[in-house]
Amino acid sequence: MSVVAQIAAVVAVLVHLVVWVWEAFLIHRVHQSVFGQPASDVPAIRLWAFGVGFYNLFLACGLIAGLIAVHSGHELVGRTLVIYVSWFMLLGSVVLAVADQLAMSRPRNQAWGGVAAEGVPPLVVLLFL
């Protein structure tokens, strides 16, 4: 696995770990600045945010496991896991982009930072594998 792909995978891990903390534990503090949600919506989205936060943790763990497998001599297993999780993340960013264009949570074109953060690192992983 190329160095560029590995660095992009680590970036994707870091992004998903940060989002895990924001969504699962700090939604009451970052609801407006990060997610564009008013304070009045926090009680309604708290359970959703907690679950989605852990989904981000599990994705990060998948990439970590893949990278560990690659470096432990299990190249096929590691690459397979990294490819699967990278596609999962990339497609998740596509879903976020579509939801943004449908204005499902806030006015259109407000989620492009999240789309890029979620989608660009795994795209780089897939391109450089």
N, CA, C and O atoms as CSV, one atom per row, in Angstrom:
chain,resi,resn,atom,element,x,y,z
A,1,MET,N,N,0.853,-1.168,0.000
A,1,MET,CA,C,0.000,0.000,0.000
A,1,MET,C,C,0.903,1.236,0.000
A,1,MET,O,O,1.864,1.312,0.765
A,2,SER,N,N,0.588,2.188,-0.853
A,2,SER,CA,C,1.440,3.369,-0.999
A,2,SER,C,C,1.402,4.244,0.252
A,2,SER,O,O,0.451,4.198,1.032
A,3,VAL,N,N,2.435,5.027,0.423
A,3,VAL,CA,C,2.526,5.948,1.549
A,3,VAL,C,C,1.401,6.983,1.477
A,3,VAL,O,O,0.820,7.339,2.502
A,4,VAL,N,N,1.095,7.464,0.275
A,4,VAL,CA,C,0.020,8.454,0.111
A,4,VAL,C,C,-1.312,7.869,0.576
A,4,VAL,O,O,-2.068,8.534,1.283
A,5,ALA,N,N,-1.602,6.635,0.183
A,5,ALA,CA,C,-2.850,5.981,0.598
A,5,ALA,C,C,-2.895,5.825,2.114
A,5,ALA,O,O,-3.940,6.033,2.729
A,6,GLN,N,N,-1.775,5.464,2.711
A,6,GLN,CA,C,-1.738,5.292,4.163
A,6,GLN,C,C,-1.931,6.616,4.898
A,6,GLN,O,O,-2.639,6.670,5.903
A,7,ILE,N,N,-1.313,7.669,4.407
A,7,ILE,CA,C,-1.482,8.990,5.032
A,7,ILE,C,C,-2.930,9.445,4.899
A,7,ILE,O,O,-3.507,9.960,5.856
A,8,ALA,N,N,-3.518,9.261,3.731
A,8,ALA,CA,C,-4.928,9.633,3.528
A,8,ALA,C,C,-5.830,8.816,4.446
A,8,ALA,O,O,-6.819,9.337,4.962
A,9,ALA,N,N,-5.503,7.552,4.654
A,9,ALA,CA,C,-6.292,6.711,5.560
A,9,ALA,C,C,-6.204,7.239,6.993
A,9,ALA,O,O,-7.203,7.265,7.711
A,10,VAL,N,N,-5.023,7.654,7.399
A,10,VAL,CA,C,-4.860,8.221,8.748
A,10,VAL,C,C,-5.646,9.526,8.873
A,10,VAL,O,O,-6.258,9.779,9.911
A,11,VAL,N,N,-5.638,10.351,7.836
A,11,VAL,CA,C,-6.429,11.586,7.851
A,11,VAL,C,C,-7.920,11.248,7.986
A,11,VAL,O,O,-8.634,11.878,8.766
A,12,ALA,N,N,-8.381,10.259,7.227
A,12,ALA,CA,C,-9.785,9.833,7.319
A,12,ALA,C,C,-10.109,9.342,8.725
A,12,ALA,O,O,-11.180,9.642,9.253
A,13,VAL,N,N,-9.198,8.595,9.333
A,13,VAL,CA,C,-9.391,8.133,10.711
A,13,VAL,C,C,-9.544,9.332,11.642
A,13,VAL,O,O,-10.463,9.372,12.461
A,14,LEU,N,N,-8.656,10.295,11.520
A,14,LEU,CA,C,-8.694,11.466,12.406
A,14,LEU,C,C,-9.984,12.259,12.235
A,14,LEU,O,O,-10.586,12.689,13.219
A,15,VAL,N,N,-10.411,12.455,10.985
A,15,VAL,CA,C,-11.667,13.168,10.727
A,15,VAL,C,C,-12.824,12.448,11.412
A,15,VAL,O,O,-13.640,13.075,12.088
A,16,HIS,N,N,-12.891,11.135,11.237
A,16,HIS,CA,C,-14.010,10.379,11.805
A,16,HIS,C,C,-13.949,10.314,13.329
A,16,HIS,O,O,-14.991,10.251,13.982
A,17,LEU,N,N,-12.763,10.330,13.900
A,17,LEU,CA,C,-12.660,10.365,15.359
A,17,LEU,C,C,-13.116,11.713,15.914
A,17,LEU,O,O,-13.800,11.763,16.936
A,18,VAL,N,N,-12.742,12.798,15.249
A,18,VAL,CA,C,-13.190,14.124,15.688
A,18,VAL,C,C,-14.713,14.225,15.596
A,18,VAL,O,O,-15.367,14.712,16.518
A,19,VAL,N,N,-15.266,13.765,14.482
A,19,VAL,CA,C,-16.720,13.841,14.311
A,19,VAL,C,C,-17.426,12.948,15.334
A,19,VAL,O,O,-18.503,13.299,15.814
A,20,TRP,N,N,-16.838,11.808,15.671
A,20,TRP,CA,C,-17.400,10.945,16.716
A,20,TRP,C,C,-17.549,11.724,18.025
A,20,TRP,O,O,-18.609,11.695,18.652
A,21,VAL,N,N,-16.502,12.408,18.428
A,21,VAL,CA,C,-16.543,13.172,19.676
A,21,VAL,C,C,-17.577,14.286,19.580
A,21,VAL,O,O,-18.377,14.476,20.496
A,22,TRP,N,N,-17.562,15.025,18.468
A,22,TRP,CA,C,-18.539,16.111,18.300
A,22,TRP,C,C,-19.970,15.600,18.388
A,22,TRP,O,O,-20.787,16.153,19.125
A,23,GLU,N,N,-20.273,14.544,17.636
A,23,GLU,CA,C,-21.655,14.073,17.565
A,23,GLU,C,C,-22.087,13.329,18.817
A,23,GLU,O,O,-23.195,13.537,19.310
A,24,ALA,N,N,-21.231,12.473,19.332
A,24,ALA,CA,C,-21.645,11.637,20.450
A,24,ALA,C,C,-21.598,12.359,21.797
A,24,ALA,O,O,-22.409,12.077,22.679
A,25,PHE,N,N,-20.665,13.276,21.959
A,25,PHE,CA,C,-20.467,13.849,23.280
A,25,PHE,C,C,-20.595,15.368,23.361
A,25,PHE,O,O,-20.901,15.899,24.429
A,26,LEU,N,N,-20.369,16.075,22.259
A,26,LEU,CA,C,-20.341,17.541,22.320
A,26,LEU,C,C,-21.424,18.205,21.478
A,26,LEU,O,O,-21.327,19.396,21.181
A,27,ILE,N,N,-22.443,17.465,21.093
A,27,ILE,CA,C,-23.476,18.026,20.208
A,27,ILE,C,C,-24.117,19.263,20.845
A,27,ILE,O,O,-24.502,20.190,20.132
A,28,HIS,N,N,-24.235,19.289,22.159
A,28,HIS,CA,C,-24.838,20.438,22.841
A,28,HIS,C,C,-23.945,21.682,22.771
A,28,HIS,O,O,-24.420,22.795,22.996
A,29,ARG,N,N,-22.649,21.499,22.458
A,29,ARG,CA,C,-21.727,22.632,22.344
A,29,ARG,C,C,-21.465,23.047,20.902
A,29,ARG,O,O,-21.247,24.227,20.627
A,30,VAL,N,N,-21.485,22.081,19.971
A,30,VAL,CA,C,-21.084,22.374,18.589
A,30,VAL,C,C,-22.253,22.329,17.603
A,30,VAL,O,O,-22.046,22.414,16.393
A,31,HIS,N,N,-23.462,22.199,18.107
A,31,HIS,CA,C,-24.633,22.055,17.236
A,31,HIS,C,C,-24.737,23.161,16.204
A,31,HIS,O,O,-25.023,22.881,15.040
A,32,GLN,N,N,-24.517,24.397,16.592
A,32,GLN,CA,C,-24.643,25.522,15.664
A,32,GLN,C,C,-23.387,25.711,14.819
A,32,GLN,O,O,-23.476,25.818,13.596
A,33,SER,N,N,-22.231,25.752,15.451
A,33,SER,CA,C,-20.997,26.072,14.729
A,33,SER,C,C,-20.565,24.979,13.764
A,33,SER,O,O,-20.038,25.286,12.694
A,34,VAL,N,N,-20.769,23.726,14.105
A,34,VAL,CA,C,-20.320,22.629,13.246
A,34,VAL,C,C,-21.436,22.096,12.370
A,34,VAL,O,O,-21.233,21.855,11.180
A,35,PHE,N,N,-22.614,21.909,12.951
A,35,PHE,CA,C,-23.696,21.247,12.229
A,35,PHE,C,C,-24.821,22.177,11.784
A,35,PHE,O,O,-25.750,21.742,11.104
A,36,GLY,N,N,-24.745,23.449,12.160
A,36,GLY,CA,C,-25.744,24.413,11.724
A,36,GLY,C,C,-27.131,24.166,12.288
A,36,GLY,O,O,-28.129,24.538,11.671
A,37,GLN,N,N,-27.201,23.549,13.441
A,37,GLN,CA,C,-28.487,23.246,14.062
A,37,GLN,C,C,-28.735,24.178,15.241
A,37,GLN,O,O,-27.843,24.375,16.066
A,38,PRO,N,N,-29.926,24.752,15.334
A,38,PRO,CA,C,-30.213,25.632,16.469
A,38,PRO,C,C,-30.303,24.840,17.774
A,38,PRO,O,O,-30.574,23.640,17.770
A,39,ALA,N,N,-30.071,25.529,18.880
A,39,ALA,CA,C,-30.110,24.886,20.202
A,39,ALA,C,C,-31.449,24.220,20.464
A,39,ALA,O,O,-31.516,23.199,21.149
A,40,SER,N,N,-32.514,24.793,19.921
A,40,SER,CA,C,-33.838,24.216,20.154
A,40,SER,C,C,-33.992,22.824,19.533
A,40,SER,O,O,-34.868,22.060,19.938
A,41,ASP,N,N,-33.139,22.492,18.544
A,41,ASP,CA,C,-33.211,21.171,17.903
A,41,ASP,C,C,-32.375,20.104,18.599
A,41,ASP,O,O,-32.534,18.916,18.318
A,42,VAL,N,N,-31.488,20.511,19.501
A,42,VAL,CA,C,-30.571,19.548,20.117
A,42,VAL,C,C,-31.300,18.406,20.822
A,42,VAL,O,O,-30.911,17.254,20.627
A,43,PRO,N,N,-32.333,18.655,21.630
A,43,PRO,CA,C,-33.005,17.519,22.267
A,43,PRO,C,C,-33.568,16.508,21.247
A,43,PRO,O,O,-33.563,15.302,21.493
A,44,ALA,N,N,-34.042,17.006,20.127
A,44,ALA,CA,C,-34.631,16.122,19.115
A,44,ALA,C,C,-33.585,15.324,18.354
A,44,ALA,O,O,-33.868,14.214,17.904
A,45,ILE,N,N,-32.379,15.866,18.201
A,45,ILE,CA,C,-31.353,15.175,17.405
A,45,ILE,C,C,-30.298,14.477,18.256
A,45,ILE,O,O,-29.415,13.809,17.718
A,46,ARG,N,N,-30.377,14.623,19.570
A,46,ARG,CA,C,-29.322,14.078,20.436
A,46,ARG,C,C,-29.155,12.566,20.281
A,46,ARG,O,O,-28.026,12.091,20.159
A,47,LEU,N,N,-30.233,11.808,20.281
A,47,LEU,CA,C,-30.135,10.359,20.126
A,47,LEU,C,C,-29.565,10.004,18.755
A,47,LEU,O,O,-28.692,9.142,18.647
A,48,TRP,N,N,-30.053,10.662,17.715
A,48,TRP,CA,C,-29.532,10.438,16.362
A,48,TRP,C,C,-28.044,10.748,16.306
A,48,TRP,O,O,-27.265,9.967,15.758
A,49,ALA,N,N,-27.644,11.888,16.873
A,49,ALA,CA,C,-26.243,12.296,16.822
A,49,ALA,C,C,-25.357,11.314,17.583
A,49,ALA,O,O,-24.243,11.025,17.147
A,50,PHE,N,N,-25.829,10.805,18.698
A,50,PHE,CA,C,-25.057,9.845,19.474
A,50,PHE,C,C,-24.794,8.581,18.650
A,50,PHE,O,O,-23.666,8.091,18.596
A,51,GLY,N,N,-25.837,8.063,18.016
A,51,GLY,CA,C,-25.684,6.867,17.186
A,51,GLY,C,C,-24.789,7.096,15.983
A,51,GLY,O,O,-23.931,6.267,15.681
A,52,VAL,N,N,-24.978,8.207,15.297
A,52,VAL,CA,C,-24.169,8.513,14.117
A,52,VAL,C,C,-22.715,8.770,14.534
A,52,VAL,O,O,-21.788,8.446,13.792
A,53,GLY,N,N,-22.524,9.342,15.704
A,53,GLY,CA,C,-21.171,9.532,16.203
A,53,GLY,C,C,-20.442,8.214,16.331
A,53,GLY,O,O,-19.283,8.098,15.934
A,54,PHE,N,N,-21.114,7.220,16.884
A,54,PHE,CA,C,-20.469,5.914,17.033
A,54,PHE,C,C,-20.276,5.217,15.698
A,54,PHE,O,O,-19.329,4.447,15.539
A,55,TYR,N,N,-21.148,5.468,14.742
A,55,TYR,CA,C,-20.924,4.945,13.383
A,55,TYR,C,C,-19.590,5.479,12.850
A,55,TYR,O,O,-18.839,4.750,12.202
A,56,ASN,N,N,-19.305,6.746,13.124
A,56,ASN,CA,C,-18.024,7.330,12.699
A,56,ASN,C,C,-16.849,6.682,13.424
A,56,ASN,O,O,-15.800,6.448,12.824
A,57,LEU,N,N,-17.021,6.394,14.708
A,57,LEU,CA,C,-15.969,5.695,15.455
A,57,LEU,C,C,-15.692,4.325,14.834
A,57,LEU,O,O,-14.535,3.947,14.650
A,58,PHE,N,N,-16.744,3.589,14.515
A,58,PHE,CA,C,-16.562,2.245,13.971
A,58,PHE,C,C,-15.893,2.273,12.601
A,58,PHE,O,O,-15.103,1.385,12.282
A,59,LEU,N,N,-16.202,3.284,11.786
A,59,LEU,CA,C,-15.506,3.429,10.507
A,59,LEU,C,C,-14.019,3.688,10.731
A,59,LEU,O,O,-13.172,3.090,10.067
A,60,ALA,N,N,-13.706,4.579,11.665
A,60,ALA,CA,C,-12.295,4.854,11.973
A,60,ALA,C,C,-11.594,3.577,12.436
A,60,ALA,O,O,-10.464,3.304,12.032
A,61,CYS,N,N,-12.258,2.806,13.274
A,61,CYS,CA,C,-11.677,1.550,13.762
A,61,CYS,C,C,-11.440,0.563,12.622
A,61,CYS,O,O,-10.463,-0.186,12.642
A,62,GLY,N,N,-12.326,0.558,11.632
A,62,GLY,CA,C,-12.136,-0.314,10.475
A,62,GLY,C,C,-10.878,0.029,9.700
A,62,GLY,O,O,-10.127,-0.860,9.297
A,63,LEU,N,N,-10.649,1.318,9.494
A,63,LEU,CA,C,-9.418,1.716,8.801
A,63,LEU,C,C,-8.181,1.425,9.648
A,63,LEU,O,O,-7.152,0.995,9.125
A,64,ILE,N,N,-8.283,1.658,10.946
A,64,ILE,CA,C,-7.152,1.345,11.826
A,64,ILE,C,C,-6.838,-0.147,11.757
A,64,ILE,O,O,-5.673,-0.528,11.641
A,65,ALA,N,N,-7.854,-0.984,11.825
A,65,ALA,CA,C,-7.644,-2.436,11.750
A,65,ALA,C,C,-7.012,-2.830,10.417
A,65,ALA,O,O,-6.129,-3.687,10.373
A,66,GLY,N,N,-7.459,-2.210,9.341
A,66,GLY,CA,C,-6.883,-2.491,8.026
A,66,GLY,C,C,-5.419,-2.101,7.953
A,66,GLY,O,O,-4.597,-2.855,7.432
A,67,LEU,N,N,-5.091,-0.934,8.468
A,67,LEU,CA,C,-3.695,-0.482,8.456
A,67,LEU,C,C,-2.821,-1.381,9.340
A,67,LEU,O,O,-1.687,-1.702,8.982
A,68,ILE,N,N,-3.353,-1.774,10.478
A,68,ILE,CA,C,-2.600,-2.688,11.343
A,68,ILE,C,C,-2.371,-4.017,10.631
A,68,ILE,O,O,-1.273,-4.571,10.685
A,69,ALA,N,N,-3.396,-4.526,9.970
A,69,ALA,CA,C,-3.249,-5.795,9.244
A,69,ALA,C,C,-2.184,-5.681,8.150
A,69,ALA,O,O,-1.358,-6.580,7.990
A,70,VAL,N,N,-2.205,-4.588,7.406
A,70,VAL,CA,C,-1.205,-4.383,6.349
A,70,VAL,C,C,0.206,-4.414,6.937
A,70,VAL,O,O,1.103,-5.055,6.390
A,71,HIS,N,N,0.388,-3.720,8.049
A,71,HIS,CA,C,1.717,-3.628,8.660
A,71,HIS,C,C,2.089,-4.861,9.476
A,71,HIS,O,O,3.223,-4.987,9.937
A,72,SER,N,N,1.139,-5.762,9.652
A,72,SER,CA,C,1.414,-7.011,10.375
A,72,SER,C,C,1.663,-8.173,9.426
A,72,SER,O,O,1.772,-9.323,9.852
A,73,GLY,N,N,1.750,-7.868,8.144
A,73,GLY,CA,C,2.017,-8.916,7.170
A,73,GLY,C,C,0.787,-9.555,6.563
A,73,GLY,O,O,0.904,-10.523,5.811
A,74,HIS,N,N,-0.382,-9.038,6.871
A,74,HIS,CA,C,-1.634,-9.558,6.322
A,74,HIS,C,C,-2.144,-8.587,5.252
A,74,HIS,O,O,-3.209,-7.984,5.388
A,75,GLU,N,N,-1.352,-8.457,4.188
A,75,GLU,CA,C,-1.588,-7.458,3.142
A,75,GLU,C,C,-2.982,-7.582,2.524
A,75,GLU,O,O,-3.681,-6.578,2.387
A,76,LEU,N,N,-3.392,-8.779,2.152
A,76,LEU,CA,C,-4.686,-8.962,1.486
A,76,LEU,C,C,-5.845,-8.574,2.404
A,76,LEU,O,O,-6.760,-7.857,2.000
A,77,VAL,N,N,-5.791,-9.054,3.630
A,77,VAL,CA,C,-6.849,-8.725,4.592
A,77,VAL,C,C,-6.879,-7.217,4.844
A,77,VAL,O,O,-7.945,-6.603,4.826
A,78,GLY,N,N,-5.714,-6.628,5.076
A,78,GLY,CA,C,-5.639,-5.202,5.363
A,78,GLY,C,C,-6.118,-4.344,4.211
A,78,GLY,O,O,-6.899,-3.412,4.401
A,79,ARG,N,N,-5.644,-4.665,3.007
A,79,ARG,CA,C,-6.071,-3.891,1.825
A,79,ARG,C,C,-7.578,-4.028,1.601
A,79,ARG,O,O,-8.255,-3.052,1.277
A,80,THR,N,N,-8.093,-5.236,1.774
A,80,THR,CA,C,-9.530,-5.458,1.594
A,80,THR,C,C,-10.328,-4.618,2.570
A,80,THR,O,O,-11.311,-3.984,2.186
A,81,LEU,N,N,-9.919,-4.606,3.816
A,81,LEU,CA,C,-10.614,-3.815,4.827
A,81,LEU,C,C,-10.505,-2.321,4.536
A,81,LEU,O,O,-11.495,-1.598,4.651
A,82,VAL,N,N,-9.328,-1.853,4.167
A,82,VAL,CA,C,-9.133,-0.436,3.848
A,82,VAL,C,C,-9.979,-0.043,2.638
A,82,VAL,O,O,-10.587,1.027,2.631
A,83,ILE,N,N,-10.023,-0.889,1.628
A,83,ILE,CA,C,-10.836,-0.588,0.432
A,83,ILE,C,C,-12.312,-0.528,0.788
A,83,ILE,O,O,-13.004,0.411,0.391
A,84,TYR,N,N,-12.810,-1.516,1.533
A,84,TYR,CA,C,-14.229,-1.532,1.894
A,84,TYR,C,C,-14.608,-0.299,2.716
A,84,TYR,O,O,-15.587,0.380,2.406
A,85,VAL,N,N,-13.835,-0.014,3.756
A,85,VAL,CA,C,-14.166,1.120,4.621
A,85,VAL,C,C,-14.028,2.435,3.864
A,85,VAL,O,O,-14.820,3.353,4.078
A,86,SER,N,N,-13.038,2.543,2.984
A,86,SER,CA,C,-12.877,3.770,2.189
A,86,SER,C,C,-14.074,3.984,1.268
A,86,SER,O,O,-14.571,5.104,1.150
A,87,TRP,N,N,-14.538,2.931,0.620
A,87,TRP,CA,C,-15.742,3.054,-0.211
A,87,TRP,C,C,-16.948,3.445,0.645
A,87,TRP,O,O,-17.758,4.273,0.229
A,88,PHE,N,N,-17.070,2.862,1.825
A,88,PHE,CA,C,-18.165,3.177,2.733
A,88,PHE,C,C,-18.148,4.671,3.066
A,88,PHE,O,O,-19.179,5.340,3.000
A,89,MET,N,N,-16.968,5.186,3.423
A,89,MET,CA,C,-16.837,6.610,3.746
A,89,MET,C,C,-17.132,7.491,2.544
A,89,MET,O,O,-17.841,8.491,2.658
A,90,LEU,N,N,-16.589,7.120,1.391
A,90,LEU,CA,C,-16.805,7.910,0.183
A,90,LEU,C,C,-18.287,7.957,-0.184
A,90,LEU,O,O,-18.816,9.024,-0.495
A,91,LEU,N,N,-18.944,6.823,-0.150
A,91,LEU,CA,C,-20.369,6.791,-0.473
A,91,LEU,C,C,-21.191,7.525,0.585
A,91,LEU,O,O,-22.216,8.128,0.267
A,92,GLY,N,N,-20.748,7.475,1.839
A,92,GLY,CA,C,-21.407,8.263,2.877
A,92,GLY,C,C,-21.337,9.753,2.581
A,92,GLY,O,O,-22.284,10.490,2.853
A,93,SER,N,N,-20.211,10.198,2.021
A,93,SER,CA,C,-20.093,11.614,1.662
A,93,SER,C,C,-21.014,11.964,0.495
A,93,SER,O,O,-21.528,13.080,0.423
A,94,VAL,N,N,-21.222,11.022,-0.414
A,94,VAL,CA,C,-22.167,11.246,-1.520
A,94,VAL,C,C,-23.583,11.395,-0.960
A,94,VAL,O,O,-24.334,12.269,-1.392
A,95,VAL,N,N,-23.944,10.548,-0.007
A,95,VAL,CA,C,-25.271,10.646,0.621
A,95,VAL,C,C,-25.419,11.995,1.322
A,95,VAL,O,O,-26.472,12.627,1.236
A,96,LEU,N,N,-24.374,12.437,2.013
A,96,LEU,CA,C,-24.419,13.746,2.666
A,96,LEU,C,C,-24.602,14.862,1.643
A,96,LEU,O,O,-25.356,15.804,1.887
A,97,ALA,N,N,-23.923,14.768,0.506
A,97,ALA,CA,C,-24.060,15.773,-0.551
A,97,ALA,C,C,-25.478,15.798,-1.111
A,97,ALA,O,O,-26.036,16.869,-1.349
A,98,VAL,N,N,-26.056,14.631,-1.318
A,98,VAL,CA,C,-27.433,14.556,-1.827
A,98,VAL,C,C,-28.401,15.137,-0.797
A,98,VAL,O,O,-29.292,15.910,-1.150
A,99,ALA,N,N,-28.230,14.769,0.474
A,99,ALA,CA,C,-29.087,15.308,1.527
A,99,ALA,C,C,-28.971,16.824,1.603
A,99,ALA,O,O,-29.962,17.517,1.834
A,100,ASP,N,N,-27.767,17.335,1.412
A,100,ASP,CA,C,-27.556,18.778,1.413
A,100,ASP,C,C,-28.317,19.431,0.260
A,100,ASP,O,O,-28.961,20.463,0.447
A,101,GLN,N,N,-28.246,18.843,-0.909
A,101,GLN,CA,C,-28.934,19.420,-2.066
A,101,GLN,C,C,-30.449,19.324,-1.937
A,101,GLN,O,O,-31.172,20.124,-2.532
A,102,LEU,N,N,-30.934,18.365,-1.175
A,102,LEU,CA,C,-32.367,18.249,-0.912
A,102,LEU,C,C,-32.797,19.130,0.264
A,102,LEU,O,O,-33.970,19.150,0.635
A,103,ALA,N,N,-31.834,19.860,0.849
A,103,ALA,CA,C,-32.091,20.746,1.985
A,103,ALA,C,C,-32.801,20.001,3.112
A,103,ALA,O,O,-33.775,20.496,3.680
A,104,MET,N,N,-32.307,18.813,3.425
A,104,MET,CA,C,-32.965,17.969,4.423
A,104,MET,C,C,-32.756,18.452,5.856
A,104,MET,O,O,-33.525,18.075,6.740
A,105,SER,N,N,-31.747,19.268,6.110
A,105,SER,CA,C,-31.462,19.674,7.473
A,105,SER,C,C,-31.315,21.184,7.612
A,105,SER,O,O,-31.599,21.746,8.670
A,106,ARG,N,N,-30.882,21.820,6.573
A,106,ARG,CA,C,-30.640,23.263,6.585
A,106,ARG,C,C,-30.677,23.743,5.138
A,106,ARG,O,O,-30.871,22.928,4.236
A,107,PRO,N,N,-30.499,25.034,4.886
A,107,PRO,CA,C,-30.509,25.495,3.495
A,107,PRO,C,C,-29.436,24.787,2.662
A,107,PRO,O,O,-28.408,24.356,3.185
A,108,ARG,N,N,-29.694,24.678,1.375
A,108,ARG,CA,C,-28.751,24.005,0.469
A,108,ARG,C,C,-27.355,24.617,0.519
A,108,ARG,O,O,-27.165,25.781,0.873
A,109,ASN,N,N,-26.388,23.779,0.147
A,109,ASN,CA,C,-24.984,24.188,0.016
A,109,ASN,C,C,-24.332,24.614,1.340
A,109,ASN,O,O,-23.432,25.453,1.358
A,110,GLN,N,N,-24.795,24.032,2.426
A,110,GLN,CA,C,-24.206,24.328,3.736
A,110,GLN,C,C,-23.315,23.196,4.242
A,110,GLN,O,O,-22.624,23.367,5.246
A,111,ALA,N,N,-23.314,22.041,3.565
A,111,ALA,CA,C,-22.604,20.868,4.078
A,111,ALA,C,C,-21.358,20.513,3.275
A,111,ALA,O,O,-20.794,19.437,3.474
A,112,TRP,N,N,-20.920,21.376,2.387
A,112,TRP,CA,C,-19.800,21.005,1.520
A,112,TRP,C,C,-18.499,20.774,2.279
A,112,TRP,O,O,-17.674,19.966,1.852
A,113,GLY,N,N,-18.302,21.463,3.387
A,113,GLY,CA,C,-17.123,21.198,4.207
A,113,GLY,C,C,-17.137,19.781,4.760
A,113,GLY,O,O,-16.120,19.088,4.747
A,114,GLY,N,N,-18.292,19.360,5.242
A,114,GLY,CA,C,-18.438,17.993,5.749
A,114,GLY,C,C,-18.316,16.957,4.649
A,114,GLY,O,O,-17.727,15.895,4.846
A,115,VAL,N,N,-18.877,17.272,3.490
A,115,VAL,CA,C,-18.776,16.362,2.343
A,115,VAL,C,C,-17.310,16.160,1.970
A,115,VAL,O,O,-16.867,15.034,1.746
A,116,ALA,N,N,-16.565,17.255,1.908
A,116,ALA,CA,C,-15.147,17.163,1.551
A,116,ALA,C,C,-14.349,16.432,2.624
A,116,ALA,O,O,-13.515,15.581,2.313
A,117,ALA,N,N,-14.607,16.765,3.892
A,117,ALA,CA,C,-13.866,16.123,4.989
A,117,ALA,C,C,-14.123,14.627,5.031
A,117,ALA,O,O,-13.210,13.843,5.291
A,118,GLU,N,N,-15.356,14.232,4.777
A,118,GLU,CA,C,-15.696,12.807,4.802
A,118,GLU,C,C,-15.276,12.084,3.533
A,118,GLU,O,O,-14.922,10.907,3.584
A,119,GLY,N,N,-15.310,12.766,2.400
A,119,GLY,CA,C,-15.111,12.078,1.132
A,119,GLY,C,C,-13.742,12.158,0.493
A,119,GLY,O,O,-13.328,11.213,-0.178
A,120,VAL,N,N,-13.025,13.257,0.679
A,120,VAL,CA,C,-11.740,13.409,-0.022
A,120,VAL,C,C,-10.675,12.424,0.474
A,120,VAL,O,O,-10.036,11.774,-0.354
A,121,PRO,N,N,-10.454,12.284,1.799
A,121,PRO,CA,C,-9.422,11.324,2.214
A,121,PRO,C,C,-9.659,9.892,1.714
A,121,PRO,O,O,-8.719,9.280,1.208
A,122,PRO,N,N,-10.867,9.332,1.831
A,122,PRO,CA,C,-11.037,7.973,1.300
A,122,PRO,C,C,-10.922,7.908,-0.225
A,122,PRO,O,O,-10.506,6.885,-0.769
A,123,LEU,N,N,-11.284,8.983,-0.913
A,123,LEU,CA,C,-11.088,9.015,-2.357
A,123,LEU,C,C,-9.607,8.936,-2.688
A,123,LEU,O,O,-9.211,8.209,-3.599
A,124,VAL,N,N,-8.791,9.675,-1.957
A,124,VAL,CA,C,-7.336,9.621,-2.159
A,124,VAL,C,C,-6.819,8.209,-1.864
A,124,VAL,O,O,-5.981,7.690,-2.602
A,125,VAL,N,N,-7.311,7.591,-0.794
A,125,VAL,CA,C,-6.915,6.211,-0.484
A,125,VAL,C,C,-7.192,5.317,-1.668
A,125,VAL,O,O,-6.317,4.563,-2.093
A,126,LEU,N,N,-8.394,5.387,-2.209
A,126,LEU,CA,C,-8.793,4.504,-3.311
A,126,LEU,C,C,-7.992,4.787,-4.575
A,126,LEU,O,O,-7.656,3.861,-5.313
A,127,LEU,N,N,-7.688,6.039,-4.831
A,127,LEU,CA,C,-6.919,6.390,-6.024
A,127,LEU,C,C,-5.465,5.931,-5.944
A,127,LEU,O,O,-4.850,5.619,-6.964
A,128,PHE,N,N,-4.921,5.891,-4.734
A,128,PHE,CA,C,-3.497,5.570,-4.576
A,128,PHE,C,C,-3.232,4.127,-4.129
A,128,PHE,O,O,-2.085,3.760,-3.874
A,129,LEU,N,N,-4.269,3.323,-4.034
A,129,LEU,CA,C,-4.048,1.913,-3.667
A,129,LEU,C,C,-3.483,1.146,-4.843
A,129,LEU,O,O,-3.230,-0.054,-4.733
